[in-house]
Amino acid sequence: MIIKSLNTMEKIVNKNTNLFWRGWNVIDLKESEIAKTSPMGIRVKNKWYIHRIYSPDRNGWNIPNKYKD
């Protein structure tokens, strides 16, 4: 799903506790034990997470449909 509006993207981030902003990018964190060995794994406050980064391009942010209102 393509999100073209900053206001719409801000609403989506505010509704989902696993999403947060890092600059213009939206970070999606999901706690997971397999994150320890995953290239997409990161450690935050002594917990392991799989993270995905949604960066805007000229069309907007391309995010999964599960975040649709």
PDB file of N, H, CA, C and O in Angstrom:
ATOM      1  N   MET A   1       0.847  -1.152   0.000  1.00  0.00           N
ATOM      2  CA  MET A   1       0.000   0.000   0.000  1.00  0.00           C
ATOM      3  C   MET A   1       0.907   1.234   0.000  1.00  0.00           C
ATOM      4  O   MET A   1       1.854   1.310   0.783  1.00  0.00           O
ATOM      5  N   ILE A   2       0.625   2.169  -0.852  1.00  0.00           N
ATOM      6  H   ILE A   2      -0.144   2.107  -1.488  1.00  0.00           H
ATOM      7  CA  ILE A   2       1.394   3.402  -0.959  1.00  0.00           C
ATOM      8  C   ILE A   2       0.695   4.496  -0.151  1.00  0.00           C
ATOM      9  O   ILE A   2      -0.494   4.756  -0.337  1.00  0.00           O
ATOM     10  N   ILE A   3       1.440   5.122   0.736  1.00  0.00           N
ATOM     11  H   ILE A   3       2.406   4.911   0.887  1.00  0.00           H
ATOM     12  CA  ILE A   3       0.941   6.252   1.516  1.00  0.00           C
ATOM     13  C   ILE A   3       1.639   7.503   0.989  1.00  0.00           C
ATOM     14  O   ILE A   3       2.860   7.624   1.082  1.00  0.00           O
ATOM     15  N   LYS A   4       0.868   8.419   0.443  1.00  0.00           N
ATOM     16  H   LYS A   4      -0.124   8.320   0.368  1.00  0.00           H
ATOM     17  CA  LYS A   4       1.434   9.622  -0.162  1.00  0.00           C
ATOM     18  C   LYS A   4       1.456  10.817   0.777  1.00  0.00           C
ATOM     19  O   LYS A   4       2.235  11.748   0.574  1.00  0.00           O
ATOM     20  N   SER A   5       0.624  10.804   1.789  1.00  0.00           N
ATOM     21  H   SER A   5      -0.009  10.047   1.954  1.00  0.00           H
ATOM     22  CA  SER A   5       0.455  11.952   2.671  1.00  0.00           C
ATOM     23  C   SER A   5       1.226  11.762   3.977  1.00  0.00           C
ATOM     24  O   SER A   5       1.139  10.711   4.612  1.00  0.00           O
ATOM     25  N   LEU A   6       1.975  12.779   4.367  1.00  0.00           N
ATOM     26  H   LEU A   6       2.047  13.633   3.852  1.00  0.00           H
ATOM     27  CA  LEU A   6       2.673  12.748   5.652  1.00  0.00           C
ATOM     28  C   LEU A   6       1.677  12.645   6.801  1.00  0.00           C
ATOM     29  O   LEU A   6       1.924  11.919   7.765  1.00  0.00           O
ATOM     30  N   ASN A   7       0.564  13.354   6.716  1.00  0.00           N
ATOM     31  H   ASN A   7       0.364  13.943   5.933  1.00  0.00           H
ATOM     32  CA  ASN A   7      -0.460  13.290   7.774  1.00  0.00           C
ATOM     33  C   ASN A   7      -1.012  11.882   7.939  1.00  0.00           C
ATOM     34  O   ASN A   7      -1.203  11.414   9.061  1.00  0.00           O
ATOM     35  N   THR A   8      -1.266  11.209   6.830  1.00  0.00           N
ATOM     36  H   THR A   8      -1.110  11.589   5.918  1.00  0.00           H
ATOM     37  CA  THR A   8      -1.776   9.828   6.881  1.00  0.00           C
ATOM     38  C   THR A   8      -0.729   8.905   7.495  1.00  0.00           C
ATOM     39  O   THR A   8      -1.057   8.055   8.323  1.00  0.00           O
ATOM     40  N   MET A   9       0.528   9.070   7.092  1.00  0.00           N
ATOM     41  H   MET A   9       0.795   9.761   6.419  1.00  0.00           H
ATOM     42  CA  MET A   9       1.595   8.227   7.637  1.00  0.00           C
ATOM     43  C   MET A   9       1.767   8.477   9.126  1.00  0.00           C
ATOM     44  O   MET A   9       1.995   7.531   9.880  1.00  0.00           O
ATOM     45  N   GLU A  10       1.665   9.713   9.568  1.00  0.00           N
ATOM     46  H   GLU A  10       1.480  10.481   8.955  1.00  0.00           H
ATOM     47  CA  GLU A  10       1.759  10.018  10.994  1.00  0.00           C
ATOM     48  C   GLU A  10       0.639   9.351  11.784  1.00  0.00           C
ATOM     49  O   GLU A  10       0.872   8.866  12.892  1.00  0.00           O
ATOM     50  N   LYS A  11      -0.570   9.320  11.233  1.00  0.00           N
ATOM     51  H   LYS A  11      -0.759   9.714  10.333  1.00  0.00           H
ATOM     52  CA  LYS A  11      -1.693   8.654  11.897  1.00  0.00           C
ATOM     53  C   LYS A  11      -1.438   7.157  12.025  1.00  0.00           C
ATOM     54  O   LYS A  11      -1.723   6.567  13.067  1.00  0.00           O
ATOM     55  N   ILE A  12      -0.907   6.543  10.977  1.00  0.00           N
ATOM     56  H   ILE A  12      -0.675   7.023  10.130  1.00  0.00           H
ATOM     57  CA  ILE A  12      -0.605   5.110  11.000  1.00  0.00           C
ATOM     58  C   ILE A  12       0.452   4.812  12.049  1.00  0.00           C
ATOM     59  O   ILE A  12       0.314   3.858  12.814  1.00  0.00           O
ATOM     60  N   VAL A  13       1.506   5.617  12.094  1.00  0.00           N
ATOM     61  H   VAL A  13       1.618   6.393  11.473  1.00  0.00           H
ATOM     62  CA  VAL A  13       2.567   5.413  13.082  1.00  0.00           C
ATOM     63  C   VAL A  13       2.018   5.583  14.499  1.00  0.00           C
ATOM     64  O   VAL A  13       2.364   4.811  15.394  1.00  0.00           O
ATOM     65  N   ASN A  14       1.174   6.577  14.703  1.00  0.00           N
ATOM     66  H   ASN A  14       0.893   7.203  13.976  1.00  0.00           H
ATOM     67  CA  ASN A  14       0.605   6.815  16.037  1.00  0.00           C
ATOM     68  C   ASN A  14      -0.303   5.682  16.501  1.00  0.00           C
ATOM     69  O   ASN A  14      -0.410   5.435  17.702  1.00  0.00           O
ATOM     70  N   LYS A  15      -0.959   4.990  15.574  1.00  0.00           N
ATOM     71  H   LYS A  15      -0.872   5.190  14.598  1.00  0.00           H
ATOM     72  CA  LYS A  15      -1.878   3.896  15.920  1.00  0.00           C
ATOM     73  C   LYS A  15      -1.159   2.575  16.194  1.00  0.00           C
ATOM     74  O   LYS A  15      -1.734   1.684  16.820  1.00  0.00           O
ATOM     75  N   ASN A  16       0.085   2.434  15.739  1.00  0.00           N
ATOM     76  H   ASN A  16       0.552   3.158  15.231  1.00  0.00           H
ATOM     77  CA  ASN A  16       0.804   1.165  15.837  1.00  0.00           C
ATOM     78  C   ASN A  16       2.041   1.332  16.701  1.00  0.00           C
ATOM     79  O   ASN A  16       2.973   2.047  16.336  1.00  0.00           O
ATOM     80  N   THR A  17       2.043   0.665  17.855  1.00  0.00           N
ATOM     81  H   THR A  17       1.286   0.084  18.151  1.00  0.00           H
ATOM     82  CA  THR A  17       3.141   0.830  18.811  1.00  0.00           C
ATOM     83  C   THR A  17       4.462   0.249  18.315  1.00  0.00           C
ATOM     84  O   THR A  17       5.519   0.590  18.847  1.00  0.00           O
ATOM     85  N   ASN A  18       4.425  -0.612  17.317  1.00  0.00           N
ATOM     86  H   ASN A  18       3.567  -0.890  16.885  1.00  0.00           H
ATOM     87  CA  ASN A  18       5.658  -1.193  16.784  1.00  0.00           C
ATOM     88  C   ASN A  18       6.282  -0.327  15.695  1.00  0.00           C
ATOM     89  O   ASN A  18       7.353  -0.660  15.189  1.00  0.00           O
ATOM     90  N   LEU A  19       5.639   0.770  15.325  1.00  0.00           N
ATOM     91  H   LEU A  19       4.769   1.041  15.736  1.00  0.00           H
ATOM     92  CA  LEU A  19       6.180   1.687  14.320  1.00  0.00           C
ATOM     93  C   LEU A  19       6.678   2.955  14.996  1.00  0.00           C
ATOM     94  O   LEU A  19       6.070   3.450  15.945  1.00  0.00           O
ATOM     95  N   PHE A  20       7.803   3.476  14.489  1.00  0.00           N
ATOM     96  H   PHE A  20       8.297   3.073  13.718  1.00  0.00           H
ATOM     97  CA  PHE A  20       8.277   4.771  14.966  1.00  0.00           C
ATOM     98  C   PHE A  20       9.092   5.445  13.874  1.00  0.00           C
ATOM     99  O   PHE A  20       9.546   4.804  12.927  1.00  0.00           O
ATOM    100  N   TRP A  21       9.265   6.734  14.024  1.00  0.00           N
ATOM    101  H   TRP A  21       8.896   7.255  14.794  1.00  0.00           H
ATOM    102  CA  TRP A  21       9.982   7.545  13.039  1.00  0.00           C
ATOM    103  C   TRP A  21      11.470   7.563  13.337  1.00  0.00           C
ATOM    104  O   TRP A  21      11.878   7.604  14.498  1.00  0.00           O
ATOM    105  N   ARG A  22      12.267   7.533  12.303  1.00  0.00           N
ATOM    106  H   ARG A  22      11.935   7.500  11.360  1.00  0.00           H
ATOM    107  CA  ARG A  22      13.696   7.830  12.362  1.00  0.00           C
ATOM    108  C   ARG A  22      13.959   8.713  11.153  1.00  0.00           C
ATOM    109  O   ARG A  22      14.170   8.223  10.044  1.00  0.00           O
ATOM    110  N   GLY A  23      13.944  10.017  11.381  1.00  0.00           N
ATOM    111  H   GLY A  23      13.773  10.416  12.282  1.00  0.00           H
ATOM    112  CA  GLY A  23      14.009  10.956  10.261  1.00  0.00           C
ATOM    113  C   GLY A  23      12.736  10.829   9.445  1.00  0.00           C
ATOM    114  O   GLY A  23      11.634  10.897   9.989  1.00  0.00           O
ATOM    115  N   TRP A  24      12.887  10.643   8.131  1.00  0.00           N
ATOM    116  H   TRP A  24      13.782  10.588   7.689  1.00  0.00           H
ATOM    117  CA  TRP A  24      11.729  10.440   7.246  1.00  0.00           C
ATOM    118  C   TRP A  24      11.383   8.968   7.099  1.00  0.00           C
ATOM    119  O   TRP A  24      10.366   8.636   6.490  1.00  0.00           O
ATOM    120  N   ASN A  25      12.199   8.088   7.637  1.00  0.00           N
ATOM    121  H   ASN A  25      13.025   8.358   8.131  1.00  0.00           H
ATOM    122  CA  ASN A  25      11.958   6.655   7.557  1.00  0.00           C
ATOM    123  C   ASN A  25      11.045   6.206   8.688  1.00  0.00           C
ATOM    124  O   ASN A  25      11.056   6.780   9.777  1.00  0.00           O
ATOM    125  N   VAL A  26      10.256   5.175   8.415  1.00  0.00           N
ATOM    126  H   VAL A  26      10.247   4.709   7.530  1.00  0.00           H
ATOM    127  CA  VAL A  26       9.429   4.548   9.437  1.00  0.00           C
ATOM    128  C   VAL A  26      10.038   3.184   9.723  1.00  0.00           C
ATOM    129  O   VAL A  26      10.282   2.394   8.811  1.00  0.00           O
ATOM    130  N   ILE A  27      10.280   2.919  11.005  1.00  0.00           N
ATOM    131  H   ILE A  27      10.081   3.560  11.746  1.00  0.00           H
ATOM    132  CA  ILE A  27      10.882   1.661  11.433  1.00  0.00           C
ATOM    133  C   ILE A  27       9.782   0.786  12.019  1.00  0.00           C
ATOM    134  O   ILE A  27       8.970   1.243  12.824  1.00  0.00           O
ATOM    135  N   ASP A  28       9.767  -0.478  11.603  1.00  0.00           N
ATOM    136  H   ASP A  28      10.426  -0.849  10.949  1.00  0.00           H
ATOM    137  CA  ASP A  28       8.817  -1.475  12.082  1.00  0.00           C
ATOM    138  C   ASP A  28       9.607  -2.488  12.904  1.00  0.00           C
ATOM    139  O   ASP A  28      10.482  -3.169  12.368  1.00  0.00           O
ATOM    140  N   LEU A  29       9.310  -2.595  14.200  1.00  0.00           N
ATOM    141  H   LEU A  29       8.600  -2.042  14.635  1.00  0.00           H
ATOM    142  CA  LEU A  29       9.997  -3.542  15.077  1.00  0.00           C
ATOM    143  C   LEU A  29       9.050  -4.657  15.493  1.00  0.00           C
ATOM    144  O   LEU A  29       7.902  -4.411  15.864  1.00  0.00           O
ATOM    145  N   LYS A  30       9.554  -5.895  15.427  1.00  0.00           N
ATOM    146  H   LYS A  30      10.487  -6.094  15.126  1.00  0.00           H
ATOM    147  CA  LYS A  30       8.783  -7.046  15.885  1.00  0.00           C
ATOM    148  C   LYS A  30       9.718  -7.904  16.730  1.00  0.00           C
ATOM    149  O   LYS A  30      10.737  -8.391  16.240  1.00  0.00           O
ATOM    150  N   GLU A  31       9.368  -8.084  17.994  1.00  0.00           N
ATOM    151  H   GLU A  31       8.540  -7.688  18.392  1.00  0.00           H
ATOM    152  CA  GLU A  31      10.213  -8.883  18.877  1.00  0.00           C
ATOM    153  C   GLU A  31      10.247 -10.324  18.389  1.00  0.00           C
ATOM    154  O   GLU A  31       9.219 -10.908  18.043  1.00  0.00           O
ATOM    155  N   SER A  32      11.473 -10.892  18.369  1.00  0.00           N
ATOM    156  H   SER A  32      12.308 -10.418  18.650  1.00  0.00           H
ATOM    157  CA  SER A  32      11.624 -12.242  17.839  1.00  0.00           C
ATOM    158  C   SER A  32      12.930 -12.863  18.322  1.00  0.00           C
ATOM    159  O   SER A  32      13.963 -12.195  18.369  1.00  0.00           O
ATOM    160  N   GLU A  33      12.880 -14.132  18.677  1.00  0.00           N
ATOM    161  H   GLU A  33      12.041 -14.675  18.639  1.00  0.00           H
ATOM    162  CA  GLU A  33      14.095 -14.852  19.068  1.00  0.00           C
ATOM    163  C   GLU A  33      15.004 -15.132  17.870  1.00  0.00           C
ATOM    164  O   GLU A  33      16.223 -15.207  18.026  1.00  0.00           O
ATOM    165  N   ILE A  34      14.430 -15.284  16.690  1.00  0.00           N
ATOM    166  H   ILE A  34      13.440 -15.222  16.563  1.00  0.00           H
ATOM    167  CA  ILE A  34      15.267 -15.555  15.512  1.00  0.00           C
ATOM    168  C   ILE A  34      16.048 -14.324  15.074  1.00  0.00           C
ATOM    169  O   ILE A  34      16.928 -14.416  14.219  1.00  0.00           O
ATOM    170  N   ALA A  35      15.730 -13.181  15.653  1.00  0.00           N
ATOM    171  H   ALA A  35      15.015 -13.106  16.348  1.00  0.00           H
ATOM    172  CA  ALA A  35      16.434 -11.945  15.310  1.00  0.00           C
ATOM    173  C   ALA A  35      17.911 -12.029  15.666  1.00  0.00           C
ATOM    174  O   ALA A  35      18.722 -11.319  15.071  1.00  0.00           O
ATOM    175  N   LYS A  36      18.282 -12.880  16.624  1.00  0.00           N
ATOM    176  H   LYS A  36      17.623 -13.457  17.108  1.00  0.00           H
ATOM    177  CA  LYS A  36      19.691 -13.014  17.041  1.00  0.00           C
ATOM    178  C   LYS A  36      20.590 -13.392  15.875  1.00  0.00           C
ATOM    179  O   LYS A  36      21.751 -12.985  15.828  1.00  0.00           O
ATOM    180  N   THR A  37      20.069 -14.160  14.941  1.00  0.00           N
ATOM    181  H   THR A  37      19.126 -14.490  14.979  1.00  0.00           H
ATOM    182  CA  THR A  37      20.886 -14.627  13.823  1.00  0.00           C
ATOM    183  C   THR A  37      20.444 -14.056  12.481  1.00  0.00           C
ATOM    184  O   THR A  37      20.998 -14.405  11.438  1.00  0.00           O
ATOM    185  N   SER A  38      19.461 -13.190  12.509  1.00  0.00           N
ATOM    186  H   SER A  38      19.011 -12.906  13.356  1.00  0.00           H
ATOM    187  CA  SER A  38      18.938 -12.617  11.270  1.00  0.00           C
ATOM    188  C   SER A  38      19.715 -11.368  10.870  1.00  0.00           C
ATOM    189  O   SER A  38      20.109 -10.584  11.733  1.00  0.00           O
ATOM    190  N   PRO A  39      19.940 -11.174   9.564  1.00  0.00           N
ATOM    191  CA  PRO A  39      20.575  -9.923   9.119  1.00  0.00           C
ATOM    192  C   PRO A  39      19.699  -8.701   9.408  1.00  0.00           C
ATOM    193  O   PRO A  39      20.195  -7.575   9.420  1.00  0.00           O
ATOM    194  N   MET A  40      18.417  -8.913   9.637  1.00  0.00           N
ATOM    195  H   MET A  40      18.014  -9.828   9.627  1.00  0.00           H
ATOM    196  CA  MET A  40      17.503  -7.817   9.952  1.00  0.00           C
ATOM    197  C   MET A  40      17.276  -7.701  11.458  1.00  0.00           C
ATOM    198  O   MET A  40      16.399  -6.958  11.898  1.00  0.00           O
ATOM    199  N   GLY A  41      18.061  -8.433  12.246  1.00  0.00           N
ATOM    200  H   GLY A  41      18.773  -9.037  11.889  1.00  0.00           H
ATOM    201  CA  GLY A  41      17.909  -8.412  13.694  1.00  0.00           C
ATOM    202  C   GLY A  41      18.675  -7.273  14.329  1.00  0.00           C
ATOM    203  O   GLY A  41      19.794  -6.952  13.930  1.00  0.00           O
ATOM    204  N   ILE A  42      18.050  -6.669  15.327  1.00  0.00           N
ATOM    205  H   ILE A  42      17.141  -6.929  15.651  1.00  0.00           H
ATOM    206  CA  ILE A  42      18.715  -5.640  16.125  1.00  0.00           C
ATOM    207  C   ILE A  42      18.358  -5.862  17.592  1.00  0.00           C
ATOM    208  O   ILE A  42      17.326  -6.449  17.920  1.00  0.00           O
ATOM    209  N   ARG A  43      19.225  -5.385  18.448  1.00  0.00           N
ATOM    210  H   ARG A  43      20.063  -4.909  18.182  1.00  0.00           H
ATOM    211  CA  ARG A  43      18.993  -5.502  19.890  1.00  0.00           C
ATOM    212  C   ARG A  43      18.653  -4.119  20.434  1.00  0.00           C
ATOM    213  O   ARG A  43      19.390  -3.154  20.233  1.00  0.00           O
ATOM    214  N   VAL A  44      17.519  -4.048  21.126  1.00  0.00           N
ATOM    215  H   VAL A  44      16.920  -4.832  21.290  1.00  0.00           H
ATOM    216  CA  VAL A  44      17.058  -2.797  21.719  1.00  0.00           C
ATOM    217  C   VAL A  44      16.674  -3.079  23.171  1.00  0.00           C
ATOM    218  O   VAL A  44      15.797  -3.901  23.436  1.00  0.00           O
ATOM    219  N   LYS A  45      17.326  -2.404  24.099  1.00  0.00           N
ATOM    220  H   LYS A  45      18.038  -1.736  23.884  1.00  0.00           H
ATOM    221  CA  LYS A  45      17.035  -2.549  25.533  1.00  0.00           C
ATOM    222  C   LYS A  45      16.991  -4.016  25.953  1.00  0.00           C
ATOM    223  O   LYS A  45      16.038  -4.465  26.590  1.00  0.00           O
ATOM    224  N   ASN A  46      18.041  -4.756  25.583  1.00  0.00           N
ATOM    225  H   ASN A  46      18.815  -4.391  25.065  1.00  0.00           H
ATOM    226  CA  ASN A  46      18.220  -6.164  25.947  1.00  0.00           C
ATOM    227  C   ASN A  46      17.177  -7.115  25.372  1.00  0.00           C
ATOM    228  O   ASN A  46      16.996  -8.215  25.894  1.00  0.00           O
ATOM    229  N   LYS A  47      16.483  -6.709  24.300  1.00  0.00           N
ATOM    230  H   LYS A  47      16.630  -5.816  23.876  1.00  0.00           H
ATOM    231  CA  LYS A  47      15.557  -7.594  23.595  1.00  0.00           C
ATOM    232  C   LYS A  47      15.940  -7.598  22.117  1.00  0.00           C
ATOM    233  O   LYS A  47      16.477  -6.619  21.598  1.00  0.00           O
ATOM    234  N   TRP A  48      15.654  -8.717  21.451  1.00  0.00           N
ATOM    235  H   TRP A  48      15.217  -9.511  21.873  1.00  0.00           H
ATOM    236  CA  TRP A  48      15.951  -8.857  20.035  1.00  0.00           C
ATOM    237  C   TRP A  48      14.703  -8.609  19.199  1.00  0.00           C
ATOM    238  O   TRP A  48      13.610  -9.066  19.532  1.00  0.00           O
ATOM    239  N   TYR A  49      14.892  -7.874  18.104  1.00  0.00           N
ATOM    240  H   TYR A  49      15.780  -7.503  17.833  1.00  0.00           H
ATOM    241  CA  TYR A  49      13.790  -7.512  17.209  1.00  0.00           C
ATOM    242  C   TYR A  49      14.200  -7.706  15.758  1.00  0.00           C
ATOM    243  O   TYR A  49      15.363  -7.525  15.397  1.00  0.00           O
ATOM    244  N   ILE A  50      13.240  -8.073  14.942  1.00  0.00           N
ATOM    245  H   ILE A  50      12.295  -8.220  15.236  1.00  0.00           H
ATOM    246  CA  ILE A  50      13.379  -7.988  13.490  1.00  0.00           C
ATOM    247  C   ILE A  50      12.913  -6.588  13.124  1.00  0.00           C
ATOM    248  O   ILE A  50      11.848  -6.151  13.560  1.00  0.00           O
ATOM    249  N   HIS A  51      13.700  -5.891  12.333  1.00  0.00           N
ATOM    250  H   HIS A  51      14.565  -6.247  11.979  1.00  0.00           H
ATOM    251  CA  HIS A  51      13.283  -4.538  11.958  1.00  0.00           C
ATOM    252  C   HIS A  51      13.210  -4.404  10.447  1.00  0.00           C
ATOM    253  O   HIS A  51      13.998  -4.988   9.703  1.00  0.00           O
ATOM    254  N   ARG A  52      12.253  -3.630  10.035  1.00  0.00           N
ATOM    255  H   ARG A  52      11.613  -3.157  10.640  1.00  0.00           H
ATOM    256  CA  ARG A  52      12.084  -3.287   8.624  1.00  0.00           C
ATOM    257  C   ARG A  52      12.028  -1.774   8.538  1.00  0.00           C
ATOM    258  O   ARG A  52      11.465  -1.109   9.407  1.00  0.00           O
ATOM    259  N   ILE A  53      12.611  -1.248   7.493  1.00  0.00           N
ATOM    260  H   ILE A  53      13.068  -1.789   6.787  1.00  0.00           H
ATOM    261  CA  ILE A  53      12.647   0.196   7.303  1.00  0.00           C
ATOM    262  C   ILE A  53      11.837   0.543   6.069  1.00  0.00           C
ATOM    263  O   ILE A  53      12.064   0.002   4.987  1.00  0.00           O
ATOM    264  N   TYR A  54      10.891   1.450   6.243  1.00  0.00           N
ATOM    265  H   TYR A  54      10.706   1.890   7.122  1.00  0.00           H
ATOM    266  CA  TYR A  54      10.083   1.937   5.132  1.00  0.00           C
ATOM    267  C   TYR A  54      10.522   3.365   4.840  1.00  0.00           C
ATOM    268  O   TYR A  54      10.213   4.292   5.589  1.00  0.00           O
ATOM    269  N   SER A  55      11.238   3.523   3.753  1.00  0.00           N
ATOM    270  H   SER A  55      11.489   2.770   3.144  1.00  0.00           H
ATOM    271  CA  SER A  55      11.746   4.831   3.345  1.00  0.00           C
ATOM    272  C   SER A  55      10.859   5.412   2.257  1.00  0.00           C
ATOM    273  O   SER A  55      10.413   4.687   1.367  1.00  0.00           O
ATOM    274  N   PRO A  56      10.601   6.698   2.318  1.00  0.00           N
ATOM    275  CA  PRO A  56       9.767   7.306   1.274  1.00  0.00           C
ATOM    276  C   PRO A  56      10.543   7.444  -0.032  1.00  0.00           C
ATOM    277  O   PRO A  56      11.753   7.671  -0.029  1.00  0.00           O
ATOM    278  N   ASP A  57       9.838   7.305  -1.132  1.00  0.00           N
ATOM    279  H   ASP A  57       8.855   7.120  -1.134  1.00  0.00           H
ATOM    280  CA  ASP A  57      10.415   7.609  -2.440  1.00  0.00           C
ATOM    281  C   ASP A  57       9.498   8.639  -3.091  1.00  0.00           C
ATOM    282  O   ASP A  57       8.664   9.234  -2.409  1.00  0.00           O
ATOM    283  N   ARG A  58       9.633   8.856  -4.369  1.00  0.00           N
ATOM    284  H   ARG A  58      10.311   8.372  -4.923  1.00  0.00           H
ATOM    285  CA  ARG A  58       8.814   9.897  -5.011  1.00  0.00           C
ATOM    286  C   ARG A  58       7.318   9.599  -4.981  1.00  0.00           C
ATOM    287  O   ARG A  58       6.505  10.502  -5.180  1.00  0.00           O
ATOM    288  N   ASN A  59       6.944   8.332  -4.733  1.00  0.00           N
ATOM    289  H   ASN A  59       7.604   7.599  -4.571  1.00  0.00           H
ATOM    290  CA  ASN A  59       5.527   7.965  -4.654  1.00  0.00           C
ATOM    291  C   ASN A  59       4.978   8.004  -3.229  1.00  0.00           C
ATOM    292  O   ASN A  59       3.761   8.028  -3.045  1.00  0.00           O
ATOM    293  N   GLY A  60       5.840   8.011  -2.230  1.00  0.00           N
ATOM    294  H   GLY A  60       6.829   7.991  -2.380  1.00  0.00           H
ATOM    295  CA  GLY A  60       5.428   7.976  -0.833  1.00  0.00           C
ATOM    296  C   GLY A  60       6.042   6.777  -0.133  1.00  0.00           C
ATOM    297  O   GLY A  60       7.058   6.244  -0.581  1.00  0.00           O
ATOM    298  N   TRP A  61       5.432   6.352   0.964  1.00  0.00           N
ATOM    299  H   TRP A  61       4.608   6.784   1.328  1.00  0.00           H
ATOM    300  CA  TRP A  61       5.905   5.188   1.717  1.00  0.00           C
ATOM    301  C   TRP A  61       5.160   3.948   1.241  1.00  0.00           C
ATOM    302  O   TRP A  61       3.932   3.957   1.153  1.00  0.00           O
ATOM    303  N   ASN A  62       5.883   2.896   0.937  1.00  0.00           N
ATOM    304  H   ASN A  62       6.881   2.889   1.008  1.00  0.00           H
ATOM    305  CA  ASN A  62       5.276   1.630   0.555  1.00  0.00           C
ATOM    306  C   ASN A  62       5.288   0.735   1.792  1.00  0.00           C
ATOM    307  O   ASN A  62       6.327   0.180   2.149  1.00  0.00           O
ATOM    308  N   ILE A  63       4.139   0.594   2.442  1.00  0.00           N
ATOM    309  H   ILE A  63       3.294   1.044   2.152  1.00  0.00           H
ATOM    310  CA  ILE A  63       4.037  -0.172   3.671  1.00  0.00           C
ATOM    311  C   ILE A  63       3.094  -1.356   3.465  1.00  0.00           C
ATOM    312  O   ILE A  63       2.283  -1.346   2.538  1.00  0.00           O
ATOM    313  N   PRO A  64       3.193  -2.378   4.322  1.00  0.00           N
ATOM    314  CA  PRO A  64       2.308  -3.547   4.182  1.00  0.00           C
ATOM    315  C   PRO A  64       0.839  -3.176   4.367  1.00  0.00           C
ATOM    316  O   PRO A  64       0.506  -2.230   5.081  1.00  0.00           O
ATOM    317  N   ASN A  65      -0.015  -3.926   3.719  1.00  0.00           N
ATOM    318  H   ASN A  65       0.255  -4.695   3.139  1.00  0.00           H
ATOM    319  CA  ASN A  65      -1.463  -3.696   3.799  1.00  0.00           C
ATOM    320  C   ASN A  65      -2.015  -3.887   5.198  1.00  0.00           C
ATOM    321  O   ASN A  65      -3.092  -3.374   5.501  1.00  0.00           O
ATOM    322  N   LYS A  66      -1.300  -4.622   6.076  1.00  0.00           N
ATOM    323  H   LYS A  66      -0.425  -5.039   5.830  1.00  0.00           H
ATOM    324  CA  LYS A  66      -1.805  -4.848   7.430  1.00  0.00           C
ATOM    325  C   LYS A  66      -1.950  -3.548   8.217  1.00  0.00           C
ATOM    326  O   LYS A  66      -2.649  -3.519   9.230  1.00  0.00           O
ATOM    327  N   TYR A  67      -1.300  -2.470   7.766  1.00  0.00           N
ATOM    328  H   TYR A  67      -0.732  -2.494   6.943  1.00  0.00           H
ATOM    329  CA  TYR A  67      -1.404  -1.188   8.452  1.00  0.00           C
ATOM    330  C   TYR A  67      -2.500  -0.300   7.880  1.00  0.00           C
ATOM    331  O   TYR A  67      -2.645   0.856   8.279  1.00  0.00           O
ATOM    332  N   LYS A  68      -3.267  -0.842   6.949  1.00  0.00           N
ATOM    333  H   LYS A  68      -3.150  -1.781   6.625  1.00  0.00           H
ATOM    334  CA  LYS A  68      -4.379  -0.098   6.358  1.00  0.00           C
ATOM    335  C   LYS A  68      -5.419   0.221   7.433  1.00  0.00           C
ATOM    336  O   LYS A  68      -5.700  -0.606   8.301  1.00  0.00           O
ATOM    337  N   ASP A  69      -5.980   1.410   7.368  1.00  0.00           N
ATOM    338  H   ASP A  69      -5.752   2.081   6.663  1.00  0.00           H
ATOM    339  CA  ASP A  69      -6.976   1.832   8.386  1.00  0.00           C
ATOM    340  C   ASP A  69      -8.152   0.905   8.448  1.00  0.00           C
ATOM    341  O   ASP A  69      -9.066   1.119   9.244  1.00  0.00           O
TER     342      ASP A  69
END
